[in-house]
Amino acid sequence: MKSPAPGGGTSRVEVVHIHAGGLWVAVDDVEYFLPFDQYPWFRDARVADILNVELHHDRHLHWPALDVDLSVDMLANPSAYPLIAR
């Protein structure tokens, strides 16, 4: 039996960084910045809840503990989705 090659990631979605202004999420090796002023649901969330993100149907991000759902297209093309949550 052969082990998988080392170094390759298995997750297609991952929160890669969180700081005071927002967070970065990587989907299929493309990183997107989610500033807290435009995505306020993450501002006061627990780090564990932010890190717990799932990818559904290849293009849909879901944070179960926060009840937040975003499409990858919303992150890639924010001008096409001008409404901002308050």
DRENPA-3360 file (N, C-alpha, C; in nm, 2 decimals, always signed):
BEGIN
1 = MKSPAPGG = +0.08/-0.12/+0.00/+0.00/+0.00/+0.00/+0.09/+0.12/+0.00 ~ +0.05/+0.22/-0.08/+0.13/+0.34/-0.09/+0.06/+0.46/-0.03 ~ +0.14/+0.54/+0.05/+0.09/+0.66/+0.11/+0.08/+0.77/+0.01 ~ -0.02/+0.87/+0.03/-0.02/+0.98/-0.06/+0.10/+1.07/-0.05 ~ +0.13/+1.14/-0.16/+0.25/+1.22/-0.16/+0.24/+1.33/-0.06 ~ +0.34/+1.36/+0.02/+0.34/+1.47/+0.12/+0.33/+1.61/+0.05 ~ +0.27/+1.70/+0.13/+0.27/+1.84/+0.09/+0.15/+1.88/+0.02 ~ +0.07/+1.80/-0.03/-0.06/+1.84/-0.10/-0.17/+1.85/+0.01;
9 = GTSRVEVV = -0.24/+1.96/+0.00/-0.35/+1.99/+0.09/-0.47/+1.90/+0.05 ~ -0.56/+1.87/+0.14/-0.68/+1.80/+0.11/-0.80/+1.88/+0.12 ~ -0.79/+2.00/+0.18/-0.91/+2.08/+0.19/-0.91/+2.18/+0.08 ~ -1.03/+2.20/+0.02/-1.05/+2.29/-0.09/-1.09/+2.43/-0.04 ~ -1.12/+2.44/+0.08/-1.16/+2.57/+0.14/-1.09/+2.58/+0.28 ~ -1.04/+2.70/+0.31/-0.97/+2.71/+0.44/-0.96/+2.86/+0.47 ~ -0.98/+2.90/+0.59/-0.96/+3.03/+0.64/-0.81/+3.04/+0.67 ~ -0.74/+3.13/+0.60/-0.59/+3.13/+0.61/-0.54/+3.24/+0.70;
17 = HIHAGGLW = -0.62/+3.34/+0.73/-0.57/+3.45/+0.81/-0.69/+3.53/+0.87 ~ -0.68/+3.57/+0.99/-0.78/+3.66/+1.05/-0.70/+3.77/+1.12 ~ -0.74/+3.89/+1.10/-0.68/+4.00/+1.17/-0.79/+4.10/+1.20 ~ -0.76/+4.22/+1.26/-0.86/+4.31/+1.31/-0.95/+4.37/+1.20 ~ -0.91/+4.37/+1.08/-0.99/+4.43/+0.97/-1.07/+4.33/+0.89 ~ -1.04/+4.20/+0.90/-1.11/+4.10/+0.83/-1.04/+3.97/+0.83 ~ -1.08/+3.89/+0.73/-1.02/+3.75/+0.72/-1.00/+3.72/+0.57 ~ -0.91/+3.62/+0.55/-0.88/+3.57/+0.42/-0.93/+3.43/+0.42;
25 = VAVDDVEY = -1.00/+3.39/+0.31/-1.04/+3.26/+0.29/-0.99/+3.21/+0.15 ~ -0.93/+3.09/+0.15/-0.88/+3.03/+0.02/-0.97/+2.93/-0.02 ~ -1.01/+2.93/-0.15/-1.09/+2.83/-0.21/-1.02/+2.79/-0.34 ~ -0.99/+2.66/-0.34/-0.91/+2.61/-0.46/-0.79/+2.69/-0.49 ~ -0.71/+2.73/-0.39/-0.59/+2.80/-0.40/-0.60/+2.95/-0.44 ~ -0.73/+3.00/-0.44/-0.75/+3.14/-0.47/-0.79/+3.21/-0.34 ~ -0.72/+3.31/-0.30/-0.75/+3.38/-0.17/-0.85/+3.50/-0.19 ~ -0.94/+3.51/-0.10/-1.04/+3.62/-0.10/-1.03/+3.69/+0.03;
33 = FLPFDQYP = -1.04/+3.83/+0.03/-1.04/+3.90/+0.16/-1.18/+3.94/+0.19 ~ -1.22/+3.92/+0.31/-1.36/+3.95/+0.36/-1.34/+4.05/+0.47 ~ -1.35/+4.18/+0.44/-1.34/+4.29/+0.54/-1.46/+4.28/+0.63 ~ -1.44/+4.30/+0.76/-1.55/+4.30/+0.86/-1.65/+4.40/+0.83 ~ -1.62/+4.52/+0.77/-1.72/+4.62/+0.75/-1.82/+4.58/+0.64 ~ -1.78/+4.49/+0.56/-1.87/+4.43/+0.45/-1.93/+4.30/+0.49 ~ -1.86/+4.23/+0.58/-1.91/+4.09/+0.63/-1.91/+4.10/+0.78 ~ -2.01/+4.17/+0.84/-2.01/+4.19/+0.98/-2.03/+4.07/+1.07;
41 = WFRDARVA = -2.08/+3.96/+1.01/-2.12/+3.84/+1.08/-1.99/+3.78/+1.15 ~ -1.88/+3.81/+1.09/-1.75/+3.75/+1.14/-1.68/+3.83/+1.24 ~ -1.72/+3.96/+1.26/-1.64/+4.05/+1.34/-1.63/+4.00/+1.49 ~ -1.74/+3.96/+1.55/-1.74/+3.92/+1.69/-1.75/+3.77/+1.71 ~ -1.73/+3.70/+1.60/-1.74/+3.55/+1.61/-1.62/+3.49/+1.67 ~ -1.64/+3.38/+1.73/-1.53/+3.30/+1.79/-1.44/+3.25/+1.67 ~ -1.31/+3.25/+1.70/-1.21/+3.20/+1.60/-1.25/+3.06/+1.55 ~ -1.28/+2.97/+1.64/-1.32/+2.84/+1.60/-1.44/+2.83/+1.51;
49 = DILNVELH = -1.53/+2.92/+1.53/-1.65/+2.93/+1.44/-1.61/+2.98/+1.30 ~ -1.52/+3.08/+1.29/-1.48/+3.13/+1.16/-1.40/+3.02/+1.09 ~ -1.31/+2.95/+1.16/-1.23/+2.85/+1.09/-1.31/+2.73/+1.04 ~ -1.43/+2.71/+1.10/-1.52/+2.60/+1.06/-1.60/+2.63/+0.94 ~ -1.54/+2.63/+0.82/-1.61/+2.66/+0.70/-1.61/+2.54/+0.61 ~ -1.72/+2.52/+0.54/-1.74/+2.41/+0.45/-1.77/+2.45/+0.31 ~ -1.73/+2.37/+0.21/-1.75/+2.40/+0.07/-1.86/+2.30/+0.02 ~ -1.97/+2.36/-0.03/-2.08/+2.28/-0.08/-2.10/+2.30/-0.23;
57 = HDRHLHWP = -2.12/+2.20/-0.30/-2.15/+2.21/-0.45/-2.04/+2.29/-0.52 ~ -1.92/+2.28/-0.48/-1.80/+2.34/-0.54/-1.80/+2.49/-0.54 ~ -1.91/+2.56/-0.51/-1.91/+2.71/-0.52/-1.99/+2.78/-0.41 ~ -2.01/+2.71/-0.30/-2.09/+2.76/-0.20/-2.02/+2.74/-0.06 ~ -1.99/+2.85/+0.01/-1.93/+2.85/+0.14/-2.03/+2.85/+0.25 ~ -2.01/+2.77/+0.35/-2.11/+2.77/+0.46/-2.03/+2.76/+0.59 ~ -2.07/+2.85/+0.69/-2.02/+2.85/+0.82/-2.13/+2.81/+0.91 ~ -2.13/+2.68/+0.95/-2.25/+2.62/+1.02/-2.28/+2.69/+1.16;
65 = ALDVDLSV = -2.18/+2.72/+1.24/-2.21/+2.78/+1.37/-2.25/+2.92/+1.36 ~ -2.22/+2.99/+1.25/-2.26/+3.13/+1.23/-2.38/+3.15/+1.14 ~ -2.43/+3.04/+1.08/-2.54/+3.04/+0.98/-2.51/+3.15/+0.87 ~ -2.39/+3.14/+0.82/-2.35/+3.23/+0.71/-2.33/+3.15/+0.59 ~ -2.39/+3.20/+0.47/-2.37/+3.13/+0.34/-2.33/+3.24/+0.24 ~ -2.22/+3.21/+0.17/-2.17/+3.30/+0.06/-2.13/+3.21/-0.06 ~ -2.15/+3.27/-0.17/-2.11/+3.19/-0.29/-1.97/+3.24/-0.33 ~ -1.89/+3.16/-0.39/-1.76/+3.20/-0.44/-1.77/+3.31/-0.54;
73 = DMLANPSA = -1.87/+3.31/-0.62/-1.89/+3.42/-0.71/-1.91/+3.56/-0.64 ~ -1.98/+3.56/-0.53/-1.99/+3.68/-0.45/-1.85/+3.74/-0.41 ~ -1.76/+3.65/-0.38/-1.63/+3.69/-0.33/-1.54/+3.73/-0.45 ~ -1.56/+3.66/-0.56/-1.48/+3.69/-0.68/-1.52/+3.81/-0.76 ~ -1.66/+3.84/-0.75/-1.71/+3.95/-0.83/-1.80/+4.04/-0.74 ~ -1.74/+4.11/-0.64/-1.83/+4.18/-0.54/-1.91/+4.29/-0.61 ~ -1.86/+4.35/-0.72/-1.94/+4.46/-0.78/-2.07/+4.41/-0.84 ~ -2.08/+4.28/-0.86/-2.21/+4.22/-0.92/-2.31/+4.20/-0.80;
81 = YPLIAR = -2.27/+4.22/-0.68/-2.35/+4.20/-0.56/-2.34/+4.32/-0.47 ~ -2.40/+4.43/-0.51/-2.38/+4.56/-0.44/-2.44/+4.57/-0.30 ~ -2.53/+4.49/-0.27/-2.59/+4.50/-0.13/-2.49/+4.46/-0.03 ~ -2.49/+4.54/+0.08/-2.40/+4.51/+0.19/-2.49/+4.50/+0.32 ~ -2.46/+4.39/+0.39/-2.53/+4.36/+0.51/-2.50/+4.47/+0.62 ~ -2.59/+4.50/+0.70/-2.57/+4.60/+0.81/-2.60/+4.53/+0.94;
% end
